[in-house]
Amino acid sequence: MKRRSHNSSPLSLFAFQDIIMSVTGVFLLITLMMAIELASRKPQNAAEVSRQVAAELEKAILREAERLRLLQNEVTTMRDAPTASGDYTRQSVADDLEKAEEEVRLLTESNQEFRRAATELLAARDKQQAVLQSRGPDRKRADELSQLCEQLEQELNLLKNSQRIFYSRIDAQGREVWLVELTSTEARVAIAGEQQRPLVFKGKRHPDALLTWAKQMSPSRSRFVLIVHPGATADFNEIRGELRTRGFSTGYDLLPADQVAIDELTGAN
């Protein structure tokens, strides 16, 4: 007896298997993209990296959760569908359903892994932020020291460009060093290493005024260094000879016209 032919086609799981393969392909593509990005990415701040990776994982979790919901609906629909006649038996349907449920289980585990990884990254980010906040006073102190270094560098550059000459305040015998800067028109006097306005002697006979002031100084406690500019040689010889006569220890230095040793405002600081 011939088997009666049926117009209805057997139940096919081709679409469901296509979805499973697509999901697997998406996972592989995401994994490859993340691997390439991590390999080519420049070093970043740990907290920033954690935020970016956590955001990407959260998006992937949402996508896969939606796919999982669709697959579960498909499984439910297939369970409730009537068995087709022909060679496609209930056993074969059960086998396909079992395979589908296994795929769903694997997807669920992958979802859970993604969520665990996202949770760990978020925890690491929070820990990093807590460490940064706890080191706030140290960072503030470091910023203050950095600003102080910048100020000192600026002052050093100003001193380098000021065409000034600096001398030690105390000599080897413990005497204070007084600088006497001589030009053709004036004499400036200041103690080395102190910030104060210098004494200025002007006029045709400024060497006499300088020597009169020097009478109050003691040879045992003071020493003079004469700084001579062009045109002041005669005044230098006169002042140096008189100071030696009084028992003072003297030294001298020669400076060009474009350099100074005693500033008109800060002295010989």
C-alpha positions as CSV (number, residue, x, y, z in Angstrom):
1,M,0.0,0.0,0.0
2,K,1.4,3.4,-1.0
3,R,2.2,5.9,1.7
4,R,0.0,9.0,1.4
5,S,1.9,12.0,0.3
6,H,1.6,15.2,2.3
7,N,1.9,18.8,1.1
8,S,3.3,20.0,4.4
9,S,7.1,20.3,4.6
10,P,8.9,18.7,7.6
11,L,9.9,21.0,10.5
12,S,13.3,22.6,9.8
13,L,15.8,23.9,12.3
14,F,17.9,25.5,9.7
15,A,17.0,29.1,10.8
16,F,17.7,28.3,14.4
17,Q,21.1,26.8,13.6
18,D,21.8,29.8,11.5
19,I,21.2,32.0,14.5
20,I,23.5,29.8,16.6
21,M,26.3,30.1,14.0
22,S,25.8,33.9,13.8
23,V,26.0,34.3,17.5
24,T,29.2,32.2,17.6
25,G,30.6,34.3,14.8
26,V,29.7,37.5,16.7
27,F,31.6,36.2,19.8
28,L,34.7,35.4,17.7
29,L,34.5,38.8,16.0
30,I,34.2,40.6,19.3
31,T,37.1,38.6,20.7
32,L,39.4,39.4,17.7
33,M,38.5,43.1,17.7
34,M,39.2,43.4,21.4
35,A,42.5,41.5,21.0
36,I,43.6,43.8,18.1
37,E,42.5,46.9,20.0
38,L,44.4,45.9,23.2
39,A,47.5,45.0,21.2
40,S,47.6,48.4,19.3
41,R,46.3,50.6,22.1
42,K,48.7,53.0,23.7
43,P,49.3,52.9,27.5
44,Q,46.5,54.7,29.3
45,N,45.5,55.5,32.8
46,A,44.3,52.3,34.6
47,A,41.0,53.9,35.6
48,E,40.2,55.1,32.1
49,V,41.0,51.7,30.6
50,S,38.7,50.1,33.2
51,R,35.9,52.4,32.3
52,Q,36.2,51.8,28.6
53,V,36.4,48.0,28.9
54,A,33.6,47.9,31.4
55,A,31.4,49.9,29.0
56,E,32.2,47.6,26.1
57,L,31.5,44.5,28.2
58,E,28.2,46.0,29.3
59,K,27.2,46.6,25.7
60,A,28.1,43.1,24.7
61,I,26.2,41.7,27.7
62,L,23.1,43.6,26.7
63,R,23.4,42.3,23.1
64,E,23.9,38.7,24.1
65,A,21.1,38.9,26.6
66,E,18.7,39.9,23.8
67,R,20.0,37.1,21.6
68,L,19.5,34.7,24.5
69,R,15.9,35.8,25.0
70,L,15.2,35.3,21.3
71,L,16.8,31.8,21.4
72,Q,14.8,30.8,24.4
73,N,11.6,32.0,22.7
74,E,12.6,29.9,19.6
75,V,13.1,26.8,21.8
76,T,9.7,27.3,23.5
77,T,8.0,27.7,20.1
78,M,9.7,24.5,18.8
79,R,8.6,22.5,21.9
80,D,5.0,23.6,21.4
81,A,4.9,22.9,17.6
82,P,3.2,19.7,16.4
83,T,5.4,16.9,15.1
84,A,5.5,16.7,11.4
85,S,4.8,13.4,9.7
86,G,7.3,11.7,7.5
87,D,10.9,10.8,8.2
88,Y,11.3,13.8,10.7
89,T,10.4,12.0,14.0
90,R,9.9,13.2,17.5
91,Q,13.3,11.7,18.4
92,S,15.0,13.9,15.9
93,V,13.1,16.9,17.1
94,A,14.1,16.1,20.7
95,D,17.8,15.8,19.6
96,D,17.7,19.1,17.9
97,L,16.0,20.7,21.0
98,E,18.7,19.2,23.2
99,K,21.4,20.7,21.0
100,A,19.6,24.0,21.1
101,E,19.3,23.9,24.9
102,E,23.0,23.2,25.1
103,E,23.8,26.2,23.0
104,V,21.5,28.3,25.2
105,R,23.3,27.0,28.3
106,L,26.7,27.9,26.8
107,L,25.4,31.4,25.9
108,T,24.1,31.8,29.4
109,E,27.5,30.8,30.8
110,S,29.2,33.3,28.5
111,N,26.9,36.0,29.6
112,Q,27.7,35.2,33.2
113,E,31.4,35.3,32.4
114,F,31.0,38.7,30.8
115,R,29.2,40.0,33.8
116,R,31.8,38.7,36.2
117,A,34.6,40.3,34.1
118,A,32.7,43.6,34.1
119,T,32.2,43.4,37.9
120,E,35.9,42.8,38.4
121,L,36.8,45.7,36.2
122,L,34.4,48.1,37.9
123,A,35.8,47.0,41.3
124,A,39.4,47.6,40.0
125,R,38.3,51.0,38.8
126,D,36.8,51.9,42.1
127,K,39.9,50.7,43.9
128,Q,42.1,52.8,41.7
129,Q,40.0,55.9,42.3
130,A,40.1,55.3,46.0
131,V,43.9,55.0,45.9
132,L,44.1,58.3,43.9
133,Q,41.8,60.0,46.4
134,S,43.8,58.8,49.4
135,R,47.0,60.1,47.8
136,G,45.4,63.6,47.4
137,P,47.6,65.3,50.0
138,D,50.8,63.8,48.4
139,R,49.7,65.1,45.0
140,K,49.0,68.5,46.4
141,R,52.5,68.6,48.1
142,A,54.1,67.4,44.8
143,D,52.3,70.2,42.9
144,E,53.5,72.8,45.5
145,L,57.1,71.5,45.1
146,S,56.8,71.6,41.4
147,Q,55.6,75.2,41.5
148,L,58.5,76.1,43.8
149,C,61.0,74.5,41.5
150,E,59.6,76.5,38.6
151,Q,59.9,79.7,40.6
152,L,63.5,78.9,41.5
153,E,64.3,78.2,37.8
154,Q,62.8,81.5,36.8
155,E,64.9,83.3,39.4
156,L,68.0,81.5,38.3
157,N,67.4,82.4,34.7
158,L,66.9,86.0,35.7
159,L,70.2,85.9,37.6
160,K,72.0,84.3,34.7
161,N,70.8,87.0,32.3
162,S,71.3,89.9,34.7
163,Q,75.1,90.2,34.0
164,R,75.7,90.3,37.7
165,I,78.7,88.9,39.6
166,F,78.3,87.3,43.1
167,Y,80.8,87.0,46.0
168,S,80.9,85.1,49.2
169,R,79.8,87.0,52.4
170,I,82.5,85.7,54.8
171,D,86.2,85.2,54.0
172,A,88.4,82.4,55.2
173,Q,89.3,84.3,58.4
174,G,85.6,84.9,59.3
175,R,85.6,88.6,58.3
176,E,82.7,90.2,56.6
177,V,83.3,91.0,53.0
178,W,82.4,94.5,51.8
179,L,82.2,95.1,48.1
180,V,83.2,98.5,46.7
181,E,82.2,98.9,43.1
182,L,84.1,101.8,41.4
183,T,83.2,103.6,38.2
184,S,84.5,106.9,36.9
185,T,81.7,108.8,38.5
186,E,80.7,107.0,41.7
187,A,81.4,104.3,44.3
188,R,78.8,101.8,45.5
189,V,79.4,99.9,48.8
190,A,77.4,96.9,50.0
191,I,78.1,93.9,52.2
192,A,78.3,90.7,50.2
193,G,75.3,88.3,50.4
194,E,72.8,90.7,52.0
195,Q,69.8,92.2,50.3
196,Q,69.7,95.9,51.1
197,R,70.2,99.1,49.2
198,P,73.9,100.0,48.8
199,L,75.7,103.1,49.9
200,V,76.4,105.3,47.0
201,F,79.1,108.0,46.9
202,K,79.0,110.4,44.0
203,G,80.8,113.5,43.0
204,K,84.3,114.5,41.9
205,R,85.8,113.5,45.3
206,H,83.7,110.3,46.0
207,P,86.9,108.4,47.0
208,D,87.3,110.8,50.0
209,A,83.7,110.3,51.0
210,L,84.2,106.5,50.9
211,L,87.3,106.6,52.9
212,T,85.7,108.8,55.6
213,W,82.9,106.2,55.9
214,A,85.4,103.4,56.1
215,K,86.9,104.9,59.4
216,Q,84.1,103.2,61.4
217,M,85.1,99.8,60.1
218,S,87.4,97.4,62.0
219,P,90.3,95.7,60.1
220,S,89.8,92.5,62.2
221,R,86.2,92.1,61.3
222,S,86.0,93.6,57.8
223,R,87.6,93.0,54.5
224,F,87.2,95.1,51.3
225,V,87.0,93.8,47.7
226,L,87.4,96.6,45.2
227,I,85.6,96.0,41.9
228,V,87.0,98.2,39.2
229,H,85.3,99.3,36.0
230,P,87.1,101.0,33.0
231,G,88.0,104.6,33.9
232,A,88.3,104.0,37.6
233,T,91.9,102.9,37.9
234,A,93.1,106.1,39.6
235,D,90.4,106.0,42.2
236,F,91.2,102.3,42.8
237,N,94.9,103.0,43.5
238,E,94.0,105.8,45.9
239,I,91.4,103.9,47.9
240,R,93.4,100.7,48.0
241,G,96.5,102.4,49.3
242,E,94.7,104.2,52.0
243,L,92.8,101.0,53.2
244,R,96.1,99.1,53.3
245,T,97.6,101.9,55.4
246,R,94.8,101.5,57.9
247,G,95.4,97.7,58.1
248,F,92.5,96.4,56.1
249,S,92.8,93.3,54.0
250,T,91.9,94.1,50.4
251,G,91.2,92.3,47.2
252,Y,90.1,93.4,43.8
253,D,88.4,92.3,40.6
254,L,88.0,93.8,37.2
255,L,84.7,94.0,35.5
256,P,83.7,95.2,32.0
257,A,81.2,98.1,31.7
258,D,78.2,95.8,30.9
259,Q,78.5,93.8,34.2
260,V,77.6,94.8,37.7
261,A,78.3,93.4,41.2
262,I,76.1,95.7,43.3
263,D,72.5,96.3,42.3
264,E,71.1,99.7,43.0
265,L,68.0,98.2,44.7
266,T,69.1,94.8,46.2
267,G,72.8,95.5,46.8
268,A,75.2,92.5,46.6
269,N,72.6,89.8,47.4
